[in-house]
């Protein structure tokens, strides 16, 4: 499975961005996908994940009601709509996919929110 993120950038506080994660390869084997982020000097943390085959999602408390995960199965693409962005959302955002026995990561996309 290969994952490629896009859509990051610089935005002012209160603005919005939409990240995309295009998956290729053995996508049929993916059980769950998600978004993680890592700010400078901090550990990588879960933003949201979604279980394949259903609509079960889990959001970090810090992004609930502001971020929304979605998928386009026909395009093998996952999205993260981020609204009401805050400076503390600044981080490198990584796409993640989990199969039976393996976890895959994208290269990351930088999101910077200015105050």
VEXVO-287393 format. One record per residue: z negated, x negated, y of N, C-alpha, C, O, CB in turn. Coordinates in steps of 0.02 Angstrom, whole numbers, padded with zeros to 5 digits, always signed. Atoms other than C-alpha are relative to their C-alpha. Glycine has a CB too. Layout:
ZXYZXYZXYZXYZXY
...
This chain:
+00000-00043-00059+00000+00000+00000+00000-00045+00062-00040-00091+00068-00062+00048+00000
-00003+00037-00064+00047-00066+00172-00015+00050+00056+00008+00108+00054+00070-00035+00011
+00020-00043-00056-00026+00004+00332+00018-00034+00066+00004-00093+00075-00076+00015-00003
-00018+00026-00065+00041-00019+00508-00024+00048+00054-00003+00105+00057+00078-00012+00006
+00026-00041-00054-00053+00044+00659+00042-00010+00063+00074-00062+00072-00074-00017+00015
-00031+00004-00066+00019+00080+00831-00033+00049+00047-00070+00094+00025+00076+00013-00005
+00024-00049-00048-00024+00170+00990-00059-00022+00043-00079+00014+00088-00020+00061-00035
+00054+00024-00041-00164+00065+01062+00023-00017+00070+00083-00017+00085-00033-00060-00032
-00018+00019-00068-00171+00013+01243-00059+00003+00046-00117+00008+00025+00055+00045+00027
+00051-00002-00052-00266+00015+01406+00001+00069+00032+00054+00095+00052+00011-00056+00053
+00005-00067-00030-00328+00181+01474-00065+00004+00041-00113-00031+00026+00001+00056-00056
+00060-00009-00040-00452+00236+01605-00049+00047-00035-00029+00089-00076+00017+00028+00070
+00050-00045+00028-00614+00321+01558+00019+00072+00014+00040+00090+00069-00071-00015+00029
-00020-00070-00005-00584+00505+01526+00070+00014-00024+00090+00072-00032-00007+00022+00070
-00069-00007+00022-00407+00474+01468+00006+00011-00075-00044+00017-00110+00040-00059+00021
-00014-00012+00071-00325+00498+01299+00050-00051-00027+00091-00079+00010+00027+00072-00010
-00049+00041+00037-00230+00396+01171+00008+00031-00069-00038+00064-00095-00023-00075-00004
-00011-00021+00069-00153+00437+01003+00021-00061-00040+00072-00092-00025+00052+00057-00005
-00017+00055+00045-00154+00305+00867+00037+00028-00060+00026+00084-00082-00063-00038-00022
-00037-00018+00060-00035+00310+00720-00010-00053-00053-00019-00112-00037+00076+00009+00015
+00004+00046+00057-00048+00231+00548+00053+00021-00050+00047+00073-00082-00071+00000-00032
-00054-00014+00048+00110+00225+00444-00014-00036-00065-00024-00097-00066+00069-00022+00029
+00013+00028+00066+00082+00198+00259+00064-00005-00040+00108+00038-00034-00051+00043-00039
-00058+00009+00043+00210+00132+00136-00023-00031-00066-00080-00052-00072+00055-00044+00034
+00018+00026+00065+00214+00074-00043-00025+00056-00045+00002+00111-00044-00053-00055+00007
+00026-00048+00049+00112+00165-00176-00047+00051+00033-00106+00055+00017-00038-00037-00056
+00042-00047-00038+00051+00301-00059-00026+00056-00044-00076+00088-00027+00040+00029+00058
+00023-00053+00045+00034+00423-00205-00069-00016-00029-00104+00028-00053+00050+00011-00056
+00063+00021+00031-00116+00321-00262-00059+00003+00049-00116-00012+00030+00007-00070-00027
+00053+00000-00051-00215+00343-00100-00046+00060-00010-00023+00117-00014+00031+00002+00071
+00050-00053+00008-00376+00443-00123-00031+00021+00067-00050+00078+00075-00054-00024-00046
+00030-00015-00065-00440+00433+00055+00027-00048+00051+00047-00104+00035-00078-00004-00003
-00022+00043-00056-00390+00364+00224-00049+00008+00057-00087+00057+00061+00072+00017+00023
+00046-00006-00057-00484+00329+00382+00016-00049+00055+00061-00091+00050-00070-00010-00023
-00003+00045-00057-00503+00242+00547-00068-00034+00009-00120-00001+00005+00022+00038+00065
+00059+00039-00016-00628+00105+00582+00013-00036+00066+00070-00039+00089-00016-00051-00058
-00008+00040-00061-00659+00004+00739-00051-00056+00001-00104-00053-00029-00007+00044+00063
+00044+00058-00006-00735-00162+00783+00003-00024+00072+00055-00046+00097+00021-00056-00049
+00007+00024-00069-00796-00206+00957-00021-00073-00003-00049-00096-00053-00051+00042+00040
+00019+00071-00001-00823-00388+01009-00075-00009-00014-00117+00024+00017+00018-00031+00067
+00070+00015+00015-00983-00456+00933-00035+00052-00043-00095+00047-00055-00037-00009+00062
+00031-00053+00040-01012-00301+00828+00034+00005-00068+00090-00020-00078+00004+00067+00037
-00029-00011+00066-00983-00252+00648+00051+00056+00002+00049+00100+00045-00056+00016-00051
-00049-00053+00006-00837-00145+00597-00037+00064-00020-00081+00063-00063+00055-00018-00052
+00035-00064+00014-00890+00038+00594+00051+00055-00013+00107+00054+00011-00045+00019+00059
-00042-00058+00015-00820+00199+00527+00007+00044+00061-00043+00059+00094-00028+00039-00060
-00013-00050-00052-00740+00314+00654+00007+00069-00032-00026+00117-00013+00064-00018+00041
-00011-00063+00036-00677+00450+00537+00038-00016-00064+00077-00063-00067+00040+00050+00044
-00043+00005+00058-00609+00469+00363+00016+00069-00027-00018+00118-00013-00034-00043-00054
-00024-00063+00027-00515+00604+00270+00017-00011-00073+00046-00061-00092+00062+00026+00039
-00012+00005+00071-00506+00638+00084+00068+00030-00014+00083+00087+00006-00056+00036-00040
-00066-00025+00017-00329+00656+00017-00004+00061-00044-00049+00068-00085+00041-00055-00035
-00002-00060+00040-00283+00822-00058-00041+00057+00027-00041+00112-00001-00022-00015-00069
+00042-00053-00030-00402+00919+00052-00008-00012+00073+00026-00054+00102-00068+00003-00034
+00012+00006-00071-00467+00937+00226-00069-00027+00015-00096-00017+00070+00011+00066+00035
+00067+00026-00011-00633+00852+00203+00002-00061+00046+00036-00110+00030-00033-00018-00067
+00002+00055-00048-00668+00741+00352-00073-00017+00016-00118+00024+00008+00039+00017+00064
+00066+00021-00022-00817+00642+00412+00009-00043+00062+00042-00095+00061-00038-00039-00055
-00004+00036-00063-00834+00585+00592-00066-00035+00017-00120-00010+00000+00019+00049+00056
+00060+00031-00029-00954+00462+00670-00026+00045+00055+00013+00077+00090+00016-00072+00027
+00030-00043-00052-01076+00553+00784+00026-00017+00069+00033+00028+00112-00076-00006-00001
-00020+00023-00066-01015+00451+00931+00069+00026+00021+00085+00025+00080+00001-00075+00002
-00068-00023-00018-00839+00524+00922+00012+00074-00015+00064+00101+00002+00051-00041-00038
-00008-00071+00015-00869+00702+00862+00017+00039+00063-00011+00026+00116-00064+00028-00033
-00025-00045-00053-00783+00832+00972+00047-00035+00049+00077-00002+00091-00059+00029+00038
-00047+00036-00044-00681+00695+01058+00060-00025-00038+00116-00026-00011-00035-00059+00033
-00054+00029+00040-00576+00620+00917+00019+00050-00055-00023+00087-00080-00021-00068-00030
-00024-00043+00054-00469+00713+00791+00048-00038-00045+00096-00069-00021+00035+00063+00029
-00044+00031+00049-00390+00645+00633+00049+00052-00027+00031+00110-00035-00041-00032-00058
-00049-00044+00030-00231+00720+00563+00049-00041-00041+00052-00102-00036+00037+00042+00055
-00049+00035+00043-00094+00679+00438+00066+00039+00000+00068+00100+00005-00027-00007-00072
-00066-00029+00013+00091+00709+00418+00021-00029-00067+00046-00086-00070+00053-00017+00058
-00013+00026+00067+00116+00693+00231+00074-00016-00011+00091-00062-00048-00024+00049-00052
-00072+00012+00008+00305+00702+00245+00019-00068+00028+00066-00099+00004+00040+00055+00036
-00015+00065-00031+00302+00546+00354-00047-00054-00024-00042-00112-00002-00004+00006+00075
+00051+00048+00023+00157+00461+00263-00034-00033+00059-00045-00094+00061+00032-00054-00046
+00030+00026-00061+00076+00443+00432-00064+00038+00016-00068+00099+00009+00050+00005+00059
+00064-00028-00021-00101+00471+00491-00009-00013+00074+00014-00064+00100-00059-00032-00041
+00009+00006-00072-00150+00498+00671-00074+00005+00019-00114+00033-00017+00040+00055+00037
+00066-00009-00029-00305+00483+00777+00010+00017+00073+00029-00025+00114-00044-00065-00008
-00003-00022-00069-00305+00585+00936-00068-00013+00032-00119+00013+00009+00020+00074+00006
+00062+00018-00033-00435+00514+01054+00000+00027+00071+00042+00007+00112-00009-00078-00001
+00006-00030-00066-00486+00616+01205-00067-00020+00032-00112-00044-00002+00006+00076-00004
+00062+00014-00037-00619+00592+01339-00026-00070-00016-00085-00079-00031-00053+00052-00015
+00019+00068+00019-00619+00406+01306-00052-00030+00046-00053-00017+00106+00061-00044-00001
+00054+00032-00036-00768+00303+01359+00007-00076-00006+00038-00100-00054-00069+00023-00026
-00004+00073+00006-00784+00116+01394-00028-00025-00067-00004-00075-00093-00038-00033+00057
+00029+00021+00064-00891+00103+01237+00046+00013-00060+00030-00006-00116-00066+00034-00011
-00050-00009+00053-00740+00158+01135+00046-00061-00005+00087-00065-00051+00041+00062+00013
-00042+00060+00002-00659-00010+01174-00013-00039-00064-00070-00057-00080-00015-00044+00062
+00005+00034+00065-00624-00097+01009+00070-00011-00028+00119+00016-00003-00044+00040-00050
-00060+00001+00042-00491-00148+00886-00008+00054-00052-00059+00057-00087+00012-00072-00033
+00002-00055+00047-00451+00005+00782+00043-00016-00061+00101-00038-00055+00024+00065+00034
-00033+00017+00063-00404-00018+00600+00010+00063-00042-00034+00106-00046-00041-00052-00039
-00015-00052+00049-00321+00101+00479-00022-00025-00069-00017-00085-00084+00076+00017+00001
+00028+00017+00066-00395+00104+00304+00025+00050-00052+00030+00110-00038-00078+00000+00002
-00020-00043+00056-00334+00172+00137-00036-00023-00062-00041-00083-00076+00077+00000-00010
+00038+00016+00060-00431+00181-00024+00035+00029-00061+00051+00089-00063-00073+00028+00004
-00026-00022+00064-00358+00190-00198-00054-00013-00053-00108-00037-00038+00067-00036-00018
+00048+00014+00053-00444+00178-00366-00004-00075-00009+00041-00106-00037+00020+00035-00067
+00011+00071+00010-00513+00003-00361+00022-00047+00055+00013-00108+00049+00034-00019-00060
-00022+00045-00053-00439-00062-00198-00003+00034+00067+00007+00094+00074+00072-00025-00013
+00001-00024-00069-00458-00045-00011+00051-00040+00040+00054-00101+00035-00071-00007+00031
-00052+00031-00040-00315-00081+00108-00015+00008+00074-00044+00058+00095+00070+00029-00018
+00011-00002-00072-00320-00121+00294+00065-00015+00036+00107-00054+00012-00054-00051+00020
-00054+00019-00044-00193-00124+00432-00021-00059+00042-00075-00086+00035+00019+00060+00045
+00012+00060-00039-00180-00264+00558-00043+00014+00062-00069-00032+00093+00065-00031+00022
+00041-00018-00057-00272-00168+00693+00040+00010+00064+00092-00021+00073-00053-00051+00012
-00031-00011-00065-00226-00104+00865-00056+00004+00053-00107+00037+00043+00043+00066+00001
+00052+00005-00052-00323-00140+01025-00001+00062+00044+00051+00084+00068+00011-00064+00042
+00011-00054-00047-00395+00003+01126-00049-00025+00052-00105-00045+00035-00025+00066-00036
+00043+00022-00054-00468-00041+01295-00008+00057+00049+00042+00084+00075+00028-00063+00035
+00014-00055-00046-00552+00090+01404-00036-00030+00061-00090-00058+00055-00044+00055-00034
+00029+00028-00062-00586+00039+01584-00042+00054+00035-00028+00113+00031+00056-00025+00047
+00045-00048-00034-00725+00117+01686+00022+00012+00071-00011+00050+00107-00072-00026-00001
